[in-house]
């Protein structure tokens, strides 16, 4: 989704919408009672904190190179189940402490969760099955190369540009993943820049990536409907789109994605 020049991931927006609905319903049914608003705010923040802590604990080795990354929630690394349980625990506490607002609390929380579930279900229902675009691009040697090798490996396509700050942040992570997980075909598709510019950027940042393709006309971005960079697309071994991710990955969140979509391939690499 785009707001002016800013591209935002869809699922966090759905989460924010569900929280807004819960707060609006709480405002309406409780006639502006601040204690109910406080209960909802507290449950949301505790849920997010628990979800992040659970994620960091699970992928702690991936944060050892940079401990500050543990506090950078822009990578969207959260454990959904742990967060839900943490948030509902706070709701339960307020439920027993504020008997006068039990009904209002249940209605508000239920409304938010209903919106969250319905919106996510709608996104999945209306999602059109897609395949890897049949586009051949020039690699850094000047030879045409398809996006997939068709060798039975799943394919991950990363759309990036050297001027994109988030792309710069995640590039070393993806470079390392390309080495660690040869069972996954990872392709880097530069958007709109010349070969000289790409080579200069990679060399100046000491990045040694394989499958580096040039897309000066943004053909791949147009074909997949990308709305911002970096965009990373996950395809199965048959070329069917599994998921599209807008925004940068940390080492932990990218490893999480690989284990989620390609458990067999990643287990072989390990």
VOPAGU-2260 file (C-alpha; in pm, 1 decimal, decimal comma):
REM VOPAGU-2260
SITE   aa  ch    i         X         Y         Z
SITE  UNK   A    0       0,0       0,0       0,0
SITE  UNK   A    1     125,5     349,1     -85,0
SITE  UNK   A    2      66,9     669,1     109,0
SITE  UNK   A    3     226,1     938,1    -104,5
SITE  UNK   A    4     586,4     828,5    -157,8
SITE  UNK   A    5     579,2     588,7     138,4
SITE  UNK   A    6     517,6     218,4      88,9
SITE  UNK   A    7     373,9      34,2     388,8
SITE  UNK   A    8     333,0    -340,6     449,5
SITE  UNK   A    9     -30,4    -449,8     451,7
SITE  UNK   A   10     -44,8    -676,4     758,0
SITE  UNK   A   11      84,6    -415,8    1006,4
SITE  UNK   A   12    -179,7    -177,8     870,4
SITE  UNK   A   13    -447,3    -440,8     933,3
SITE  UNK   A   14    -320,1    -476,2    1289,8
SITE  UNK   A   15    -334,6     -99,7    1345,0
SITE  UNK   A   16    -686,3     -92,7    1199,0
SITE  UNK   A   17    -803,3    -366,6    1436,8
SITE  UNK   A   18    -657,4    -179,1    1735,5
SITE  UNK   A   19    -827,8     141,6    1620,9
SITE  UNK   A   20   -1160,5     -40,9    1590,2
SITE  UNK   A   21   -1124,8    -190,2    1938,6
SITE  UNK   A   22   -1049,7     152,7    2086,3
SITE  UNK   A   23   -1340,4     312,4    1899,8
SITE  UNK   A   24   -1582,1      44,6    2020,1
SITE  UNK   A   25   -1450,1      82,2    2375,4
SITE  UNK   A   26   -1503,8     458,0    2354,4
SITE  UNK   A   27   -1860,7     405,7    2237,9
SITE  UNK   A   28   -1979,6     129,5    2472,8
SITE  UNK   A   29   -1812,8     273,2    2784,8
SITE  UNK   A   30   -1903,3     636,9    2710,9
SITE  UNK   A   31   -1539,4     744,1    2714,9
SITE  UNK   A   32   -1428,6     561,0    3028,9
SITE  UNK   A   33   -1050,1     601,6    3053,0
SITE  UNK   A   34    -992,3     280,6    3248,5
SITE  UNK   A   35   -1116,3      74,1    2956,4
SITE  UNK   A   36    -894,5     264,8    2712,7
SITE  UNK   A   37    -599,5     205,6    2946,8
SITE  UNK   A   38    -674,8    -165,6    2961,1
SITE  UNK   A   39    -672,7    -194,3    2581,9
SITE  UNK   A   40    -356,0      12,0    2536,2
SITE  UNK   A   41    -178,2    -193,6    2800,7
SITE  UNK   A   42    -283,7    -523,9    2645,9
SITE  UNK   A   43    -159,4    -412,4    2303,2
SITE  UNK   A   44     181,2    -296,7    2424,8
SITE  UNK   A   45     234,4    -599,8    2646,9
SITE  UNK   A   46     131,7    -827,8    2361,1
SITE  UNK   A   47     380,3    -659,9    2124,5
SITE  UNK   A   48     656,2    -674,1    2385,7
SITE  UNK   A   49     598,3   -1043,2    2456,6
SITE  UNK   A   50     582,3   -1119,4    2084,0
SITE  UNK   A   51     914,4    -943,0    2024,6
SITE  UNK   A   52    1086,7   -1100,3    2324,6
SITE  UNK   A   53     971,3   -1445,5    2219,3
SITE  UNK   A   54    1102,0   -1386,9    1866,8
SITE  UNK   A   55    1439,4   -1258,3    1990,8
SITE  UNK   A   56    1480,2   -1557,8    2221,5
SITE  UNK   A   57    1400,8   -1801,2    1940,2
SITE  UNK   A   58    1648,2   -1639,2    1700,6
SITE  UNK   A   59    1899,1   -1507,0    1952,5
SITE  UNK   A   60    2206,7   -1641,8    1765,0
SITE  UNK   A   61    2110,5   -1426,5    1466,3
SITE  UNK   A   62    2136,6   -1111,9    1679,7
SITE  UNK   A   63    2482,3   -1181,5    1822,1
SITE  UNK   A   64    2656,3    -982,7    1547,4
SITE  UNK   A   65    2454,8    -672,8    1638,4
SITE  UNK   A   66    2266,4    -674,8    1968,8
SITE  UNK   A   67    2104,2    -340,0    1893,1
SITE  UNK   A   68    1903,4    -515,6    1620,8
SITE  UNK   A   69    1702,2    -678,5    1897,1
SITE  UNK   A   70    1538,2    -341,0    1961,6
SITE  UNK   A   71    1477,9    -255,1    1595,8
SITE  UNK   A   72    1116,9    -363,6    1546,0
SITE  UNK   A   73    1114,2    -235,4    1188,9
SITE  UNK   A   74    1209,6    -586,8    1080,0
SITE  UNK   A   75     861,5    -699,3    1198,8
SITE  UNK   A   76    1005,1    -992,1    1390,9
SITE  UNK   A   77     723,3   -1098,4    1625,0
SITE  UNK   A   78     586,8   -1432,1    1746,4
SITE  UNK   A   79     213,8   -1416,1    1683,4
SITE  UNK   A   80     100,5   -1685,4    1929,2
SITE  UNK   A   81     313,7   -1552,7    2215,3
SITE  UNK   A   82     187,8   -1198,5    2153,0
SITE  UNK   A   83    -177,5   -1303,8    2152,9
SITE  UNK   A   84    -133,6   -1496,3    2478,2
SITE  UNK   A   85      48,9   -1202,2    2638,0
SITE  UNK   A   86    -217,5    -953,0    2534,3
SITE  UNK   A   87    -506,0   -1175,8    2642,1
SITE  UNK   A   88    -339,1   -1226,8    2980,1
SITE  UNK   A   89    -353,1    -851,1    3037,5
SITE  UNK   A   90    -714,5    -842,6    2919,9
SITE  UNK   A   91    -798,0   -1120,9    3167,1
SITE  UNK   A   92    -633,2    -926,6    3449,6
SITE  UNK   A   93    -840,8    -617,6    3378,1
SITE  UNK   A   94   -1149,9    -835,9    3330,9
SITE  UNK   A   95   -1130,5    -954,0    3692,6
SITE  UNK   A   96   -1014,3    -619,3    3833,0
SITE  UNK   A   97   -1285,5    -408,8    3664,9
SITE  UNK   A   98   -1612,2    -600,6    3698,5
SITE  UNK   A   99   -1815,2    -294,1    3599,3
SITE  UNK   A  100   -1651,9    -290,6    3254,9
SITE  UNK   A  101   -1636,9    -662,0    3179,9
SITE  UNK   A  102   -1901,4    -653,6    2910,5
SITE  UNK   A  103   -1753,2    -345,5    2744,2
SITE  UNK   A  104   -1403,6    -497,6    2753,5
SITE  UNK   A  105   -1518,4    -822,8    2593,9
SITE  UNK   A  106   -1712,7    -636,7    2322,9
SITE  UNK   A  107   -1418,7    -408,5    2240,4
SITE  UNK   A  108   -1157,7    -686,9    2227,4
SITE  UNK   A  109   -1389,3    -913,0    2028,3
SITE  UNK   A  110   -1454,4    -634,5    1776,6
SITE  UNK   A  111   -1084,5    -574,8    1721,9
SITE  UNK   A  112   -1006,7    -944,4    1682,0
SITE  UNK   A  113   -1301,1    -988,3    1445,7
SITE  UNK   A  114   -1176,6    -707,6    1221,3
SITE  UNK   A  115    -822,3    -845,3    1231,5
SITE  UNK   A  116    -934,8   -1197,7    1140,7
SITE  UNK   A  117   -1179,6   -1087,5     871,3
SITE  UNK   A  118    -931,4    -851,0     705,0
SITE  UNK   A  119    -655,0   -1111,9     693,7
SITE  UNK   A  120    -895,6   -1373,3     563,6
SITE  UNK   A  121   -1011,1   -1133,5     291,6
SITE  UNK   A  122    -652,1   -1066,6     186,3
SITE  UNK   A  123    -587,1   -1439,8     152,2
SITE  UNK   A  124    -917,7   -1507,4     -24,5
SITE  UNK   A  125    -877,3   -1239,7    -289,2
SITE  UNK   A  126    -506,6   -1305,0    -343,0
SITE  UNK   A  127    -454,0   -1415,2    -702,1
SITE  UNK   A  128    -219,8   -1713,8    -747,3
SITE  UNK   A  129      90,7   -1592,6    -927,0
SITE  UNK   A  130     395,0   -1747,9   -1086,7
SITE  UNK   A  131     748,6   -1626,9   -1148,8
SITE  UNK   A  132     738,1   -1374,3   -1436,4
SITE  UNK   A  133     873,2   -1514,3   -1762,3
SITE  UNK   A  134    1126,8   -1235,9   -1797,7
SITE  UNK   A  135    1492,4   -1268,1   -1898,7
SITE  UNK   A  136    1725,9    -995,7   -1772,8
SITE  UNK   A  137    2090,4    -917,0   -1828,8
SITE  UNK   A  138    2331,2   -1035,8   -1561,9
SITE  UNK   A  139    2648,5    -850,4   -1469,4
SITE  UNK   A  140    2837,8   -1033,2   -1746,3
SITE  UNK   A  141    2595,8    -896,1   -2005,7
SITE  UNK   A  142    2426,7   -1231,3   -2071,6
SITE  UNK   A  143    2049,0   -1289,7   -2062,5
SITE  UNK   A  144    1934,1   -1491,4   -1761,8
SITE  UNK   A  145    1590,3   -1613,1   -1655,1
SITE  UNK   A  146    1463,8   -1541,2   -1303,6
SITE  UNK   A  147    1446,7   -1910,5   -1221,3
SITE  UNK   A  148    1679,8   -2195,2   -1312,8
SITE  UNK   A  149    1400,2   -2452,3   -1315,4
SITE  UNK   A  150    1623,8   -2698,6   -1131,1
SITE  UNK   A  151    1375,2   -2796,9    -860,6
SITE  UNK   A  152    1497,5   -2538,6    -610,5
SITE  UNK   A  153    1261,2   -2278,1    -463,7
SITE  UNK   A  154    1334,1   -1922,4    -575,1
SITE  UNK   A  155    1357,1   -1598,7    -377,5
SITE  UNK   A  156    1362,5   -1274,6    -578,8
SITE  UNK   A  157    1481,7    -954,0    -413,6
SITE  UNK   A  158    1400,9    -621,9    -583,6
SITE  UNK   A  159    1645,7    -353,4    -474,1
SITE  UNK   A  160    1823,4     -29,3    -564,1
SITE  UNK   A  161    2147,7     123,4    -439,0
SITE  UNK   A  162    1973,0     449,8    -338,5
SITE  UNK   A  163    1727,7     259,0    -115,1
SITE  UNK   A  164    1836,2     277,5     250,0
SITE  UNK   A  165    1645,3     -32,1     366,8
SITE  UNK   A  166    1791,0    -224,3      69,8
SITE  UNK   A  167    2140,1    -129,7     183,1
SITE  UNK   A  168    2062,3    -249,8     536,3
SITE  UNK   A  169    1945,3    -595,7     434,3
SITE  UNK   A  170    2190,5    -665,4     149,7
SITE  UNK   A  171    2464,5    -816,3     373,5
SITE  UNK   A  172    2199,2   -1037,2     534,6
SITE  UNK   A  173    2087,4   -1172,1     197,3
SITE  UNK   A  174    2446,0   -1211,5      78,7
SITE  UNK   A  175    2514,8   -1434,2     380,9
SITE  UNK   A  176    2191,9   -1627,9     326,6
SITE  UNK   A  177    2289,5   -1699,2     -34,6
SITE  UNK   A  178    2605,3   -1868,9      96,8
SITE  UNK   A  179    2439,8   -2050,4     386,5
SITE  UNK   A  180    2139,9   -2182,1     191,1
SITE  UNK   A  181    2245,2   -2310,8    -152,0
SITE  UNK   A  182    1924,8   -2513,6    -162,9
SITE  UNK   A  183    1736,6   -2188,9    -227,4
SITE  UNK   A  184    1787,1   -1996,2    -552,8
SITE  UNK   A  185    1826,9   -1633,7    -438,8
SITE  UNK   A  186    1814,0   -1371,3    -715,2
SITE  UNK   A  187    1894,9   -1001,6    -680,7
SITE  UNK   A  188    1713,8    -782,6    -934,2
SITE  UNK   A  189    1833,7    -421,7    -938,7
SITE  UNK   A  190    1564,8    -172,5   -1034,6
SITE  UNK   A  191    1637,6     107,1   -1279,7
SITE  UNK   A  192    2014,5     146,2   -1245,4
SITE  UNK   A  193    2302,0      98,6   -1486,5
SITE  UNK   A  194    2552,9    -186,2   -1473,2
SITE  UNK   A  195    2826,6      59,8   -1380,5
SITE  UNK   A  196    2627,6     198,9   -1090,5
SITE  UNK   A  197    2544,7    -149,0    -957,4
SITE  UNK   A  198    2903,6    -271,8    -990,2
SITE  UNK   A  199    3035,2      39,6    -818,4
SITE  UNK   A  200    2794,0      -0,1    -527,2
SITE  UNK   A  201    2862,6    -371,1    -475,3
SITE  UNK   A  202    3238,5    -325,0    -495,2
SITE  UNK   A  203    3243,7     -24,3    -261,6
SITE  UNK   A  204    3044,5    -220,7      -1,5
SITE  UNK   A  205    3244,3    -541,1     -54,3
SITE  UNK   A  206    2934,2    -738,4    -151,8
SITE  UNK   A  207    2988,9   -1058,9    -349,0
SITE  UNK   A  208    2647,5   -1175,9    -459,7
SITE  UNK   A  209    2554,8   -1424,1    -728,7
SITE  UNK   A  210    2255,1   -1404,0    -961,9
SITE  UNK   A  211    2272,8   -1024,5    -983,6
SITE  UNK   A  212    2041,5    -908,4   -1262,5
SITE  UNK   A  213    1969,8    -566,0   -1411,2
SITE  UNK   A  214    1615,0    -443,1   -1467,3
SITE  UNK   A  215    1647,8     -87,0   -1603,5
SITE  UNK   A  216    1281,3     -69,3   -1710,8
SITE  UNK   A  217    1139,9    -203,6   -1380,0
SITE  UNK   A  218     984,1    -491,4   -1574,5
SITE  UNK   A  219     979,5    -730,9   -1278,8
SITE  UNK   A  220     843,3    -472,1   -1036,2
SITE  UNK   A  221     560,6    -396,7   -1279,9
SITE  UNK   A  222     489,0    -765,3   -1338,7
SITE  UNK   A  223     456,2    -845,8    -967,6
SITE  UNK   A  224     289,7    -518,2    -867,8
SITE  UNK   A  225     566,3    -408,4    -631,4
SITE  UNK   A  226     486,5     -76,7    -462,2
SITE  UNK   A  227     821,8      -9,1    -296,8
SITE  UNK   A  228    1171,2    -139,3    -232,7
SITE  UNK   A  229    1303,5    -365,1    -108,1
SITE  UNK   A  230    1041,7    -618,5    -210,7
SITE  UNK   A  231    1121,7    -986,4    -162,9
SITE  UNK   A  232     916,3   -1258,5    -330,5
SITE  UNK   A  233     914,5   -1621,4    -220,9
SITE  UNK   A  234     831,4   -1889,2    -480,5
SITE  UNK   A  235     808,5   -2263,6    -435,6
SITE  UNK   A  236     994,9   -2517,6    -648,6
SITE  UNK   A  237     715,1   -2505,7    -907,7
SITE  UNK   A  238     736,8   -2126,5    -940,8
SITE  UNK   A  239     417,0   -2053,4    -746,2
SITE  UNK   A  240     419,6   -1737,8    -532,3
SITE  UNK   A  241     405,3   -1813,7    -161,3
SITE  UNK   A  242     446,2   -1464,8     -18,1
SITE  UNK   A  243     566,7   -1113,0     -93,7
SITE  UNK   A  244     743,9    -906,8     170,7
SITE  UNK   A  245     777,3    -529,3     155,2
SITE  UNK   A  246    1057,8    -382,8     362,2
SITE  UNK   A  247    1398,8    -490,3     492,2
SITE  UNK   A  248    1481,8    -820,3     656,2
SITE  UNK   A  249    1708,9    -869,2     951,1
SITE  UNK   A  250    1911,8   -1189,4     969,4
SITE  UNK   A  251    1658,3   -1332,4    1213,9
SITE  UNK   A  252    1345,1   -1247,4    1015,3
SITE  UNK   A  253    1493,9   -1372,8     686,9
SITE  UNK   A  254    1593,7   -1702,7     845,8
SITE  UNK   A  255    1244,8   -1723,6     993,9
SITE  UNK   A  256    1094,0   -1674,2     647,4
SITE  UNK   A  257    1318,6   -1938,8     491,1
SITE  UNK   A  258    1229,1   -2192,4     761,2
SITE  UNK   A  259     860,8   -2113,3     720,6
SITE  UNK   A  260     844,9   -2142,4     341,9
SITE  UNK   A  261    1124,5   -2391,0     271,2
SITE  UNK   A  262    1167,6   -2616,0     577,0
SITE  UNK   A  263    1298,3   -2909,9     374,3
SITE  UNK   A  264    1551,7   -2710,0     171,1
SITE  UNK   A  265    1678,2   -2522,0     477,0
SITE  UNK   A  266    1710,0   -2839,5     685,1
SITE  UNK   A  267    1926,7   -2992,5     411,5
SITE  UNK   A  268    2148,6   -2685,6     408,9
SITE  UNK   A  269    2191,7   -2709,9     785,0
